[in-house]
């Protein structure tokens, strides 16, 4: 019997040998080493001649929020980046995985194209961006102009390595998914089970048709739909201020109402947002044009997070 074992340690003693199971979940390497040393000392003080210690650790649960669309070209990556920034400004430690393996955009949107993630214990360490959002992207791992011609299993493996990185204390992690309902989406919903999904669409019917397909995928997988965002909703002429609707207006809100899901808001089509994004300075990081629209959507996502786990 060993009476002075440290927290997280259980022991079995037989034939003068102590076998100790030590749970080191949530401890740093130094803390785990110190706790093991204490367990060994306690066992030896009890009179055993040999001590064996096996460390165990539960994988920390990550809260993932999928940012998805059924169709490409609806501004999903720009929205993902700015939602992560806006959530961070609201006090959350938001992170971002660029899960669009074939067309990674986040390194450009955050101006970190030249940075590569370090690794520890064979797991990647996210790159901290100037906007205060840690990210991982395939765009950091391959030359900028190199095509990524991979089949499904390799893509799924790459996604897994990014999600399983060292996201210590980051909550939530936004997943900027590729368009469609293919290998990446299936791997994500089956293996990593997001806490919720934000669907992005432009107002026109063609985009909404594919957005409905994305919603159907998450519904069948049992992933809650946080809500629908209408992107590129209205364009204000920089000269006269007149607002036009090149992609239509109100289609996403009407679809959300019809489908019985929340409408998270509109983000207008803006040349200022485009210029800032190309320059690697997410508009949500400042107070200029576009910041308010992204913050409004982030506010509704923040409220949903607070109601579903804090």
Beta strands, then each sheet from edge to edge (+ up, - down):
strand 1: 9-14
strand 2: 17-23
strand 3: 50-56
strand 4: 64-68
strand 5: 95-98
strand 6: 119-120
strand 7: 123-124
strand 8: 127-128
strand 9: 134-137
strand 10: 173-176
strand 11: 196-202
strand 12: 225-236
strand 13: 243-244
strand 14: 263-269
sheet 1: 1+ 2- 3-
sheet 2: 8+ 9- 5- 10- 4- 11- 12- 13+
sheet 3: 8+ 9- 5- 10- 4- 11- 12- 14-
sheet 4: 6+ 7-
end
